[in-house]
Amino acid sequence: MSIVDDDEGSRLALSNLVRSLGFQVRLYESAEEFLTSASVVDVACLISDICMPGMSGIDMYEYLLAQGYAPPTIFVSAYPTPSLQARAANSDALVLLEKPYPAASMTHWLSVAIGKP
């Protein structure tokens, strides 16, 4: 699992949840940092904030799609405007969760992403 979020508190809280479920996780504070990492081709699930300085989470996902590789992706956003919601829905990502989201929602979507009921 890889988490891309410019907010350190959100990134760390989500990584604690993911680790508590038994998954290994890598953390990135920007889309650019993730895209230049070796994790791009070796990630089972990508969790990304949408609104970040520089490249947005959706732009990063669209870039991955254009490169022929986009892992199951869960978007998160504190400010999911209708236009962001529509763009996320049209991107083939799994879901857009509004921050703060219940841990049970993230747990459900992580199960969907890795194909476990």
C-alpha distances in whole Angstrom, upper triangle without the diagonal:
4,7,10,13,17,17,17,18,15,12,13,14,11,9,12,12,8,10,13,11,11,7,6,5,6,9,11,14,15,15,17,15,12,14,16,13,13,9,10,12,9,6,6,5,6,8,11,14,17,20,19,22,22,20,19,15,17,19,16,15,18,18,15,18,21,19,19,15,13,10,10,10,11,13,15,18,21,23,23,26,27,27,23,23,25,23,19,21,23,19,18,15,14,16,17,17,19,19,20,18,19,16,17,16,13,13,15,12,9,12,13,10,10,13,15,17
4,7,10,13,15,14,16,13,10,12,13,10,9,12,13,10,11,15,14,14,10,9,5,5,6,8,11,11,11,13,11,8,11,13,11,11,8,9,11,9,6,8,6,5,6,8,11,14,17,16,18,18,16,15,12,15,16,13,13,16,16,14,16,19,18,18,14,12,10,11,10,10,12,13,16,19,21,21,24,26,25,21,22,24,21,18,20,22,18,18,15,15,16,16,16,18,18,19,18,19,17,19,17,14,15,17,14,12,15,15,12,13,16,18,21
4,6,10,11,11,12,10,7,9,11,8,7,11,11,10,12,15,15,15,12,11,7,6,5,6,8,9,10,13,11,9,12,14,12,14,11,12,14,13,10,11,9,6,5,6,8,12,14,13,16,16,15,13,11,14,15,13,13,16,17,15,18,20,19,20,17,14,12,12,10,10,10,10,13,15,18,18,21,23,23,19,19,22,20,17,19,21,18,18,15,15,15,14,14,15,14,16,15,17,15,17,16,12,14,16,14,12,16,16,14,15,18,19,22
4,7,9,10,12,10,7,11,12,10,10,14,15,13,15,18,18,19,16,14,11,9,6,5,6,6,6,10,9,7,10,12,12,14,12,12,15,15,12,14,11,8,6,5,6,9,11,9,12,12,11,10,8,11,13,10,11,15,15,14,17,19,18,20,17,14,13,14,11,10,10,10,12,14,16,17,20,22,21,17,18,21,18,16,19,20,17,18,15,16,15,14,14,15,14,16,16,19,17,20,18,15,17,19,16,15,19,19,16,18,21,23,25
4,5,7,9,7,6,9,11,10,11,14,15,14,16,19,19,21,18,17,13,11,8,7,5,6,8,11,11,10,13,15,15,17,15,15,19,18,16,17,14,11,8,6,5,8,9,7,10,12,11,10,9,12,14,12,13,17,17,17,19,22,21,23,20,17,17,16,13,12,10,9,10,11,14,15,18,20,20,16,18,20,18,16,19,21,19,20,16,17,16,14,13,14,12,14,15,17,17,20,18,15,18,20,17,17,20,21,18,20,24,25,26
4,6,9,8,8,11,13,12,13,16,17,17,19,22,23,24,21,20,16,14,10,8,4,6,9,11,11,11,14,16,16,19,17,18,21,21,19,21,18,14,12,9,8,10,9,6,8,10,11,10,10,14,15,14,16,19,18,19,22,23,23,25,23,20,20,20,17,15,13,12,11,12,14,16,18,22,21,17,19,22,20,18,22,23,21,23,19,21,19,17,16,16,14,15,17,20,20,23,21,18,21,23,21,20,24,25,22,24,27,29,30
4,6,5,6,9,10,11,12,14,16,16,18,20,22,23,21,20,16,15,11,10,7,9,12,15,14,15,18,19,19,22,20,20,24,23,21,22,19,16,13,11,9,11,10,9,11,14,14,13,13,16,18,17,19,22,22,22,25,27,27,28,25,23,22,22,18,16,14,12,11,11,13,16,19,22,22,18,20,23,22,20,23,25,23,24,21,21,20,17,16,14,12,13,15,18,18,21,20,17,20,23,21,20,24,25,23,25,28,29,30
4,5,5,6,9,10,10,12,14,15,16,18,20,21,19,18,15,13,10,9,7,11,14,16,14,15,18,19,18,21,19,20,24,23,20,22,19,17,14,13,11,15,14,12,13,16,17,16,16,19,20,19,21,24,24,23,26,28,28,29,26,24,23,22,19,18,16,14,14,14,17,19,22,25,25,22,23,26,25,23,26,28,25,26,23,23,22,19,18,17,14,14,16,19,18,21,21,18,20,23,22,20,24,25,23,25,28,28,30
4,5,5,6,9,10,11,12,14,15,17,19,20,19,18,15,15,12,12,11,14,17,19,18,18,21,23,21,24,22,23,26,25,22,23,20,18,15,14,12,16,15,14,16,19,20,18,17,21,23,21,22,26,26,26,28,31,30,31,28,26,24,23,20,18,16,14,14,13,16,19,22,25,26,22,23,27,26,23,26,29,27,27,24,23,21,19,17,16,12,12,14,16,15,19,19,16,19,22,21,20,23,25,23,25,28,28,29
4,6,5,6,8,10,11,12,14,15,17,19,17,17,14,14,11,12,10,13,15,18,17,16,20,22,21,23,20,21,24,23,20,20,17,15,11,11,9,13,13,13,15,18,18,16,15,18,20,19,20,23,24,23,25,28,28,29,26,23,21,20,17,14,13,10,10,10,14,16,19,22,23,19,20,23,22,20,22,25,23,24,20,20,18,15,13,12,9,9,11,13,12,16,15,13,16,18,17,17,20,21,20,22,25,25,26
4,6,5,6,9,10,11,12,14,16,17,15,14,11,10,7,8,8,11,13,16,14,13,17,18,17,19,17,18,21,19,17,17,15,12,10,9,9,13,13,12,15,17,17,15,14,17,19,17,18,21,22,21,23,26,26,26,23,20,19,18,15,13,13,11,12,13,16,18,21,24,24,20,21,24,23,20,23,25,22,23,19,19,18,16,14,14,12,12,13,15,14,17,16,13,15,18,17,15,19,20,19,20,23,24,25
4,5,5,6,9,10,10,12,14,15,14,13,10,10,8,10,11,14,16,19,16,16,20,21,19,21,18,20,23,21,18,19,17,15,12,13,13,17,17,16,18,21,21,19,18,21,23,21,21,25,25,24,27,29,29,29,26,23,21,21,18,16,16,14,15,16,19,21,24,27,28,24,24,28,26,23,26,28,26,26,22,22,20,19,17,17,14,14,15,16,14,17,17,14,16,19,18,17,20,22,20,21,24,24,26
4,5,5,6,9,10,11,13,15,14,14,12,13,11,13,13,16,19,21,19,18,22,24,22,23,20,22,25,23,19,19,17,16,13,13,13,17,18,17,20,23,22,20,18,22,24,22,22,26,27,25,28,31,30,30,27,24,22,20,18,16,15,13,14,15,18,20,23,26,27,23,23,27,26,23,25,28,26,26,22,21,19,18,15,15,12,11,12,12,10,14,14,12,13,17,16,15,18,20,19,20,23,23,24
4,5,5,6,9,10,11,13,12,12,10,11,10,12,13,15,17,20,18,16,20,22,20,21,18,19,22,20,16,16,13,12,9,11,11,15,16,16,19,21,21,19,16,19,21,19,19,23,24,22,24,27,27,27,24,21,18,17,14,12,12,11,13,14,17,18,22,24,25,21,21,24,23,20,22,25,23,22,18,17,16,15,13,13,11,11,10,11,9,12,12,9,10,14,13,12,15,17,16,17,20,19,21
4,5,5,6,8,10,11,9,9,7,8,8,11,12,15,17,19,17,15,19,20,18,19,16,18,20,18,15,15,13,12,10,12,13,17,19,18,21,22,21,20,17,20,22,20,20,24,24,22,24,27,27,27,23,20,18,17,15,14,15,14,16,17,21,21,25,27,28,24,24,27,25,22,24,27,24,23,20,19,18,18,16,17,15,14,14,14,12,14,15,11,12,15,15,12,15,18,16,16,20,19,21
4,6,5,6,9,10,10,10,9,11,11,14,16,19,20,23,20,19,23,24,21,22,19,21,23,21,18,17,16,15,13,15,16,20,21,21,24,26,25,23,21,24,26,24,23,27,28,26,28,31,30,30,26,24,21,20,18,16,17,16,18,19,23,23,27,29,30,27,26,29,28,25,27,29,27,26,23,21,20,20,17,18,16,15,14,14,11,14,15,12,12,16,16,14,16,19,18,18,21,20,21
4,5,5,7,9,9,11,10,13,13,16,17,20,21,24,22,20,23,25,23,23,20,22,23,21,17,16,14,14,12,15,16,19,21,21,24,26,25,23,20,23,26,23,23,26,27,25,27,30,30,29,26,23,20,18,17,14,16,14,17,18,21,22,26,28,29,25,24,27,27,23,25,27,25,24,21,19,18,17,15,16,14,13,12,11,7,10,11,9,8,12,13,11,13,16,15,16,18,17,18
4,5,5,7,6,8,7,10,11,14,17,19,19,22,20,18,21,23,20,20,17,18,20,17,14,13,11,12,10,13,15,19,21,21,24,26,24,22,19,21,24,21,20,24,25,23,24,28,27,26,22,20,16,15,14,13,15,14,17,19,22,22,26,28,28,25,24,27,26,22,23,26,24,22,19,17,17,17,15,17,16,15,14,13,10,11,12,9,8,11,11,8,11,14,13,12,15,15,16
4,5,5,5,6,7,10,12,15,18,20,21,24,21,19,22,23,20,20,17,20,21,18,15,14,13,14,13,16,18,22,24,23,26,28,26,25,22,24,27,24,23,27,27,25,27,30,29,28,24,22,19,18,17,16,18,18,21,22,26,26,30,31,32,28,28,30,29,26,27,29,27,26,22,20,20,21,19,21,19,18,17,16,13,14,16,12,11,15,15,12,14,17,15,15,18,16,18
4,5,7,9,11,14,15,19,21,23,24,27,25,22,26,27,24,24,21,23,24,21,18,17,16,17,16,19,20,24,26,26,29,30,29,27,24,27,29,27,26,30,30,28,30,33,32,31,27,25,21,20,19,18,20,19,22,23,27,27,31,32,33,30,29,31,31,27,28,31,29,27,24,21,21,22,19,21,19,18,17,15,11,13,15,12,10,14,15,12,14,17,17,16,18,16,17
4,6,9,11,14,16,19,22,24,24,27,25,22,25,27,24,23,20,22,23,19,16,14,14,15,15,18,20,24,26,26,29,31,29,27,24,26,28,26,24,28,29,26,28,31,30,29,25,23,19,17,17,16,19,19,22,23,27,26,30,31,32,29,27,30,29,26,26,29,27,25,21,19,19,20,18,21,20,19,16,15,11,11,13,11,8,11,12,10,10,14,14,12,14,12,14
4,7,10,13,16,19,22,24,25,27,24,22,25,26,23,22,19,21,21,18,15,13,14,16,16,19,22,25,28,27,30,31,30,28,25,27,29,26,25,29,29,26,28,31,30,28,25,23,19,18,18,18,21,21,24,26,29,29,33,34,34,31,30,32,31,27,28,31,28,26,23,21,22,23,21,24,22,22,20,18,14,15,17,14,11,14,15,11,12,15,15,13,15,13,15
4,6,10,13,16,19,21,21,23,21,18,21,22,19,18,15,17,17,14,12,10,10,12,13,16,19,22,25,25,27,28,26,25,22,24,26,23,22,25,25,22,24,27,26,25,21,19,16,15,15,15,18,19,22,24,27,27,30,32,32,28,27,30,28,25,26,28,25,23,20,18,20,21,20,22,21,21,19,18,15,16,16,13,11,14,14,10,11,14,12,11,14,13,16
4,7,10,14,17,19,19,21,18,16,19,19,16,15,12,15,16,12,10,10,11,12,13,16,19,22,24,23,26,26,25,24,21,23,25,22,21,25,24,21,24,27,25,24,20,19,16,16,16,16,19,19,22,25,28,28,31,33,33,29,28,31,29,25,27,29,26,24,21,20,21,22,21,23,22,22,21,21,17,18,19,15,14,17,16,13,14,17,14,13,16,16,19
4,7,10,13,15,16,18,15,13,16,17,14,13,10,13,14,12,9,10,10,10,10,13,15,19,21,20,22,23,21,20,18,20,22,18,18,22,22,19,22,24,23,23,19,17,14,15,14,14,16,16,19,22,25,25,28,30,30,26,26,28,26,23,25,27,23,22,19,18,19,20,19,21,20,20,19,19,16,18,18,14,14,17,16,12,15,17,14,14,17,18,20
4,7,10,12,13,14,11,9,13,13,10,11,8,11,13,11,9,11,11,10,10,12,14,18,19,18,20,20,19,18,16,19,20,16,17,20,20,17,20,23,21,21,18,16,14,15,14,15,16,17,19,21,24,24,28,30,29,25,26,28,26,23,25,26,23,23,19,19,20,20,20,21,20,21,20,21,19,21,20,17,17,20,18,15,18,19,16,16,20,21,23
4,7,9,11,12,10,8,12,13,11,12,10,12,15,14,12,14,12,10,10,10,12,15,16,14,16,17,16,16,14,17,18,15,16,20,19,18,21,23,22,22,19,17,16,16,15,14,15,15,17,19,21,22,25,28,27,23,24,26,24,21,24,26,22,23,19,20,20,19,18,20,18,19,19,20,18,21,20,16,18,20,18,16,19,21,18,18,22,23,25
4,6,7,9,6,6,10,10,9,12,10,11,15,14,13,15,14,11,10,9,11,13,14,12,13,13,13,13,12,15,16,13,14,18,17,16,19,21,20,21,18,17,16,17,15,15,14,14,16,18,20,21,24,26,25,21,23,25,22,20,23,24,21,22,19,20,20,19,19,20,18,19,20,22,20,23,22,18,20,22,20,18,22,22,19,20,24,25,28
4,7,9,7,8,11,12,12,15,14,14,18,18,16,18,16,13,12,10,10,12,12,9,10,11,11,12,11,15,15,13,15,18,17,17,21,22,21,23,21,19,18,19,16,16,14,14,14,16,18,19,22,25,24,20,22,24,22,20,23,25,22,23,20,21,20,19,18,19,17,18,20,22,21,24,23,19,22,24,21,20,24,24,22,23,27,28,30
4,5,5,6,9,10,11,14,13,13,17,18,16,18,16,13,12,9,9,10,10,7,8,8,8,8,9,12,12,10,12,15,14,14,18,19,18,21,18,17,17,18,15,15,14,14,14,16,18,18,21,23,22,18,20,22,19,18,22,22,19,21,18,20,20,18,18,19,18,20,21,24,23,25,24,20,23,25,22,21,24,24,21,23,27,28,30
4,5,5,6,9,10,13,12,11,14,16,14,17,15,11,11,8,9,10,10,8,9,8,6,7,7,10,9,6,9,12,10,11,14,15,15,17,15,13,14,16,13,14,13,14,14,17,18,18,20,22,20,17,19,20,17,16,19,19,16,18,16,18,18,17,18,19,19,21,21,24,23,26,23,20,23,24,21,20,23,23,20,22,25,27,29
4,5,5,6,9,12,12,11,15,16,16,19,17,14,14,12,13,13,13,10,10,8,7,9,10,12,11,8,11,13,11,12,15,16,15,18,16,15,16,19,16,18,16,17,18,20,21,21,23,25,23,20,22,23,20,19,23,22,19,21,19,21,22,20,22,23,22,24,25,28,27,29,27,24,26,28,24,23,27,26,23,24,28,30,32
4,6,5,6,10,10,10,14,15,14,18,16,14,14,12,14,15,15,12,12,11,10,12,12,15,14,11,14,16,14,14,17,18,17,19,17,16,17,19,17,18,17,18,19,21,23,23,25,27,26,22,24,26,23,21,24,25,21,23,20,22,23,21,22,23,22,24,25,27,26,28,27,23,25,27,24,22,26,26,22,23,27,29,32
4,5,5,8,7,7,11,11,11,14,13,10,11,10,12,14,15,13,14,12,11,12,11,13,13,9,11,14,12,11,15,16,14,16,14,13,13,15,14,15,15,16,18,21,22,22,24,26,25,21,23,24,21,19,22,22,19,20,17,19,20,19,20,22,21,23,23,25,24,26,24,21,22,24,21,19,22,22,19,20,23,25,28
4,6,8,8,6,10,12,12,15,14,12,13,12,14,15,16,14,15,12,10,12,11,13,11,8,10,12,9,9,12,13,11,14,12,11,13,16,14,16,16,18,20,23,24,23,25,27,25,21,23,24,21,19,22,22,18,19,17,20,21,21,22,24,24,26,26,28,27,28,26,23,25,26,23,21,24,24,20,21,24,27,30
4,7,8,8,11,13,13,17,17,15,16,15,17,18,19,16,16,14,13,15,15,17,15,11,14,15,12,12,16,16,13,16,14,15,16,19,18,20,20,21,23,25,27,27,29,30,28,25,27,28,24,23,26,25,22,23,21,23,24,24,26,27,26,28,29,31,29,31,29,26,27,29,26,24,27,27,23,24,27,29,32
4,5,6,9,10,11,15,15,13,15,15,17,19,20,18,18,16,15,17,16,18,17,13,15,17,14,13,17,17,15,17,14,15,15,18,17,19,19,21,23,26,27,27,30,31,29,26,27,29,25,24,26,26,22,23,21,23,24,24,25,27,26,28,28,29,27,29,28,24,25,27,24,22,25,25,21,21,25,27,30
4,6,7,7,9,13,14,14,16,17,20,21,23,21,22,20,18,19,18,20,19,15,16,18,16,13,17,18,15,16,13,14,14,17,17,20,21,23,25,28,30,29,32,33,32,28,29,30,27,25,27,27,23,23,21,23,25,25,26,28,28,29,29,30,28,30,28,25,25,27,24,22,24,24,20,20,23,25,29
4,6,5,6,10,11,10,13,14,17,19,21,19,21,19,17,18,16,18,17,14,14,17,15,12,15,17,14,15,12,12,11,14,14,16,18,20,22,25,27,27,29,31,29,26,26,28,25,22,24,25,21,20,18,19,21,22,23,25,25,26,26,27,25,26,25,21,22,23,20,18,20,20,17,16,20,22,25
4,6,6,10,10,9,12,13,16,17,20,18,20,18,15,16,14,15,15,11,11,13,11,8,12,13,11,11,8,9,9,12,12,15,16,19,21,25,26,25,28,29,27,23,24,25,22,20,22,22,18,18,16,18,20,20,22,24,25,26,26,27,25,26,25,21,22,23,20,18,20,20,16,16,19,22,25
4,6,9,11,11,15,16,19,20,23,22,23,22,19,19,17,18,17,14,13,15,13,10,12,13,10,10,7,9,9,12,14,17,19,21,24,28,29,28,30,31,29,26,26,27,24,22,23,23,19,18,17,18,21,22,24,27,27,29,28,29,27,28,26,23,23,24,21,18,20,20,16,16,18,21,25
4,7,9,10,14,16,19,21,24,23,24,23,21,21,18,19,19,16,15,17,16,12,15,17,14,13,10,10,9,12,13,16,19,21,24,27,29,28,31,32,30,27,27,28,25,23,24,24,20,19,17,18,21,22,24,26,26,28,26,27,25,26,24,21,21,22,19,16,18,18,14,13,16,19,22
4,6,7,10,13,16,18,21,20,23,22,19,19,15,17,18,14,13,16,15,12,14,17,15,14,10,9,7,9,10,13,15,18,21,24,26,25,28,29,28,24,24,25,23,20,21,22,18,17,15,15,17,19,20,23,23,24,23,24,21,22,21,17,17,18,15,13,15,15,11,11,14,16,20
4,7,10,13,17,19,22,22,25,24,21,20,17,18,19,16,14,17,17,14,15,18,16,15,11,10,6,7,9,12,15,17,21,24,26,25,28,28,27,24,23,24,22,19,20,21,18,16,13,13,16,18,19,22,22,23,21,22,19,19,18,15,15,15,13,10,11,11,8,7,10,12,16
4,7,10,13,15,19,19,22,22,19,17,14,15,17,14,12,15,16,13,14,17,17,15,12,9,6,5,6,8,11,13,17,20,22,21,24,25,24,21,20,21,19,16,17,18,15,14,11,10,12,14,15,18,19,20,18,19,17,17,15,12,12,13,10,8,10,10,6,7,11,13,15
4,6,10,12,15,15,18,18,15,14,10,12,14,11,9,13,13,11,13,16,15,15,12,9,6,6,5,6,8,11,14,17,19,18,21,22,21,18,18,19,17,14,16,17,14,13,10,10,11,12,13,16,16,18,17,18,16,17,15,12,14,14,11,9,13,12,9,11,14,16,18
4,7,10,13,13,16,17,15,13,9,11,14,11,10,14,15,13,15,18,18,18,15,12,10,9,6,5,6,7,11,14,16,15,18,20,20,16,16,18,16,13,15,17,14,14,10,10,10,10,10,13,13,14,13,15,14,15,13,10,12,13,10,9,13,13,10,12,15,17,19
4,6,9,9,13,14,11,9,6,8,11,9,9,12,14,13,15,17,18,18,16,12,11,11,7,6,5,6,9,12,14,13,16,18,17,13,14,16,14,11,14,16,13,14,10,11,11,9,10,12,12,14,14,16,16,17,15,12,15,16,13,13,16,16,13,16,19,21,22
4,6,7,11,12,11,8,6,9,11,10,11,14,15,15,17,19,20,21,19,15,15,14,10,9,6,5,6,8,10,10,13,16,15,11,13,15,14,11,15,16,14,16,12,13,12,9,9,10,9,12,13,16,16,18,16,13,17,18,15,15,19,18,16,19,22,23,25
4,6,10,11,9,5,4,6,9,9,10,12,14,15,16,18,19,20,19,15,16,15,11,10,6,6,6,9,9,8,11,13,12,8,10,12,10,9,12,14,12,14,12,13,12,9,10,10,11,14,14,18,19,20,17,16,19,20,17,17,21,20,18,21,23,25,26
4,7,9,8,5,7,9,10,11,13,14,16,17,19,20,22,23,21,19,19,19,15,13,10,9,7,8,8,9,11,14,12,9,12,14,12,12,15,17,15,18,15,17,15,12,13,12,12,15,16,20,21,23,20,18,22,23,20,21,24,23,22,25,27,29,30
4,6,7,5,7,10,10,11,13,15,15,17,19,20,21,23,21,19,19,20,16,15,12,11,10,11,11,13,14,17,16,13,16,18,15,15,18,19,17,20,17,19,18,15,15,15,14,16,18,22,22,25,22,20,23,25,22,22,26,25,23,25,28,30,31
4,6,7,10,12,12,12,15,17,16,18,21,21,22,25,23,21,22,23,19,19,16,15,13,14,14,16,17,20,18,15,19,20,18,18,21,22,20,23,21,23,21,19,19,18,18,20,22,25,26,28,26,24,27,28,25,25,29,29,26,29,32,33,35
4,6,10,12,10,10,14,15,14,16,19,19,19,22,21,19,21,22,19,19,16,17,16,17,17,18,19,21,19,16,19,21,18,18,21,21,19,22,20,23,22,20,21,21,20,23,24,28,28,30,28,25,28,30,26,26,30,29,26,29,32,34,36
4,7,8,6,6,10,11,10,12,15,15,16,19,17,16,18,19,16,16,14,15,14,17,16,16,17,19,17,14,17,18,15,15,18,18,16,18,17,20,19,17,19,19,19,22,23,26,26,29,26,23,26,27,24,24,27,26,23,26,28,31,33
4,5,5,6,9,10,11,12,14,15,17,19,17,15,16,17,14,14,11,11,11,13,13,13,14,16,14,11,13,15,12,11,15,15,13,16,14,17,16,14,15,16,16,19,20,23,24,25,23,20,24,24,21,21,25,23,21,24,26,29,30
4,5,5,6,9,10,11,12,14,15,17,15,12,13,13,10,10,7,9,10,13,13,12,14,16,14,11,12,14,11,9,13,14,11,13,11,13,13,11,13,14,15,17,18,21,21,22,19,17,20,21,17,17,21,20,17,20,23,25,26
4,5,5,6,8,10,10,12,14,15,14,11,13,13,10,10,8,10,11,14,14,12,13,14,12,9,10,11,8,7,10,10,8,10,9,12,12,11,13,15,16,19,19,22,22,23,20,18,21,21,18,18,21,20,17,20,22,25,26
4,5,5,6,9,10,10,12,14,14,12,14,15,13,14,12,14,14,17,16,15,16,17,14,11,14,14,10,10,13,12,10,13,12,15,15,14,17,18,20,22,22,26,26,27,24,22,25,25,21,21,24,23,20,23,25,28,29
4,5,5,6,9,10,11,13,11,9,12,13,11,12,11,14,15,18,18,17,18,19,17,14,16,16,13,12,15,14,11,13,12,15,15,15,17,19,20,22,22,25,25,26,23,20,23,23,20,19,22,21,18,20,23,26,28
4,5,5,6,9,10,11,9,7,9,10,8,10,10,13,15,18,18,16,18,19,16,13,14,15,11,10,12,12,8,9,8,12,13,13,16,18,19,22,21,24,23,24,21,19,21,21,17,17,20,18,15,18,20,23,25
4,5,5,6,9,10,10,8,11,12,11,13,13,16,17,20,20,18,19,19,16,14,15,14,11,10,12,11,7,10,10,14,15,15,18,20,22,25,24,27,27,27,24,22,24,24,20,20,23,20,18,20,22,25,27
4,5,5,6,9,9,8,12,14,13,16,15,18,19,22,22,21,22,22,19,17,18,18,14,14,16,14,11,13,13,16,18,18,21,23,24,27,26,29,28,29,26,24,26,26,22,22,25,23,19,22,24,27,29
4,5,5,6,5,5,8,11,11,14,14,17,19,23,23,22,23,23,21,18,19,19,15,14,16,15,11,12,12,15,17,17,20,23,24,26,25,28,27,28,25,22,24,24,20,19,22,20,17,18,21,24,26
4,5,5,5,5,9,11,11,14,15,18,20,24,24,22,23,23,20,18,18,17,14,13,15,13,9,10,10,14,16,17,21,23,25,27,26,28,28,28,25,23,24,24,20,20,22,19,16,18,20,23,26
4,5,7,9,12,15,15,18,18,21,23,27,26,24,25,24,21,20,21,19,16,16,17,15,12,13,14,17,20,20,24,26,28,30,29,32,31,32,29,26,28,28,24,24,26,23,20,22,24,27,29
4,6,8,12,15,15,19,19,22,24,28,28,26,27,27,24,22,23,22,19,18,20,18,14,15,16,19,21,22,25,28,29,31,30,33,32,32,29,27,28,28,24,23,25,23,20,21,23,27,29
4,7,10,13,14,18,19,23,25,29,29,27,28,28,25,23,23,22,19,18,19,17,14,14,14,17,20,22,25,28,29,31,30,32,31,31,28,26,27,26,23,22,23,21,18,19,20,24,27
4,7,10,11,15,17,20,23,26,27,25,27,27,25,22,22,22,19,17,18,17,13,13,13,15,18,20,22,25,26,29,27,29,27,28,25,23,23,23,20,19,20,18,15,16,18,21,24
4,7,8,11,13,17,19,23,24,21,23,23,22,19,19,19,16,14,15,14,10,10,9,11,14,16,18,21,23,25,23,25,24,24,22,19,20,20,16,15,17,15,12,14,16,19,22
4,6,10,12,15,19,22,23,21,24,24,23,20,19,20,17,14,16,16,12,10,9,10,13,15,17,20,21,23,21,23,21,21,19,16,17,17,13,12,14,12,9,10,12,15,18
4,7,10,13,17,21,22,19,22,22,21,18,17,18,16,13,13,14,11,9,7,7,10,12,14,18,19,21,19,20,18,18,16,13,14,13,10,9,11,9,5,8,10,13,15
4,6,10,13,17,18,16,19,19,18,15,14,15,14,10,11,13,10,8,5,6,8,9,11,14,16,18,16,18,17,17,14,12,13,13,9,9,12,10,7,10,13,15,17
4,7,10,14,15,13,16,17,17,14,12,14,13,10,11,13,11,10,6,6,5,6,8,11,12,14,12,14,13,14,11,9,11,11,7,8,11,10,8,12,14,15,17
4,7,10,12,10,13,14,14,10,10,12,11,8,10,12,10,11,7,8,6,5,6,9,10,12,11,14,14,15,12,10,14,14,10,11,15,14,12,15,17,19,20
4,7,9,8,12,14,14,11,10,14,13,10,12,15,14,14,11,11,8,5,5,6,6,9,9,12,13,14,11,10,13,14,12,13,16,16,14,18,20,21,22
4,5,6,9,12,12,9,10,13,13,11,13,16,15,17,14,14,11,7,7,5,6,8,10,13,15,17,14,13,17,17,15,16,20,19,18,21,24,25,25
4,6,9,13,14,11,12,15,15,14,16,19,19,20,17,17,14,10,9,6,5,7,9,13,15,17,15,15,18,19,18,19,22,22,21,24,27,27,27
4,6,9,11,9,10,13,13,13,15,18,18,20,17,18,15,11,10,7,8,10,12,16,18,20,17,17,21,21,19,21,25,24,23,26,28,29,29
4,6,8,6,6,10,10,10,12,14,15,16,15,15,12,8,8,6,9,11,12,16,18,19,16,16,20,20,18,20,23,21,21,25,26,27,27
4,5,5,6,9,10,11,12,14,15,18,16,17,14,11,12,10,12,15,16,19,22,23,20,20,24,23,21,23,26,24,24,28,29,30,30
4,5,5,6,9,10,10,12,14,16,16,17,14,11,13,12,15,17,18,21,23,24,20,21,24,23,21,24,26,24,24,28,29,30,30
4,5,5,6,9,10,11,12,15,15,17,14,12,14,14,17,19,20,23,25,26,22,22,26,25,22,24,27,25,24,28,29,31,31
4,5,5,6,8,10,10,13,12,14,12,9,11,11,14,17,17,20,22,23,19,19,23,22,19,21,24,22,21,25,26,28,28
4,5,5,6,9,10,12,11,12,9,7,10,10,13,16,15,18,20,21,17,17,20,19,17,19,22,19,19,23,24,26,25
4,5,5,6,9,11,11,13,11,10,13,14,17,20,19,22,24,24,20,20,23,22,19,21,23,21,20,24,25,27,27
4,5,5,6,9,10,12,11,10,13,14,17,20,20,23,24,24,21,20,23,22,19,21,23,21,19,23,24,27,27
4,5,5,7,7,9,7,7,10,12,15,18,17,20,21,21,17,16,19,18,15,17,19,17,16,19,21,23,24
4,6,6,7,8,7,8,11,13,17,19,18,20,21,21,17,17,20,18,15,17,19,16,16,19,20,22,22
4,6,8,10,10,11,15,17,20,23,21,24,25,24,21,20,23,21,18,20,21,18,17,21,21,24,24
4,5,9,10,11,14,17,19,22,21,23,24,23,20,19,21,20,16,18,20,17,15,18,19,22,23
4,6,9,11,14,17,20,22,20,22,22,22,18,17,19,17,14,15,17,14,12,16,16,19,20
4,6,8,11,14,17,19,17,19,19,19,15,14,16,15,11,12,14,12,10,13,15,17,18
4,7,10,13,16,18,15,16,16,16,12,11,13,11,8,10,11,8,8,11,12,14,15
4,6,10,13,14,12,14,14,14,10,10,12,11,8,10,13,10,10,14,15,16,16
4,7,10,12,10,13,14,14,11,10,14,13,10,12,15,13,13,17,18,19,20
4,6,8,6,9,11,12,8,8,12,11,10,12,15,14,14,17,19,19,19
4,6,6,9,12,13,10,11,14,14,13,15,18,18,18,21,22,23,23
3,5,9,11,13,11,11,14,15,14,16,19,19,19,22,24,24,24
4,7,9,12,10,10,14,15,15,16,19,20,20,22,24,24,24
4,6,8,7,7,11,12,12,13,16,16,17,19,21,21,20
4,5,5,7,9,10,11,13,15,16,17,19,20,19,18
4,5,5,6,9,10,11,12,14,15,17,18,17,16
4,6,5,6,9,10,11,12,14,16,16,15,13
4,5,5,6,9,10,11,12,15,15,14,13
4,5,5,6,9,10,10,12,14,13,13
4,6,5,6,9,10,11,12,11,11
4,5,5,6,9,10,11,9,8
4,5,5,6,9,10,10,10
4,5,5,6,8,9,10
4,5,5,6,5,6
4,6,5,6,7
4,6,8,10
4,6,9
4,7
4
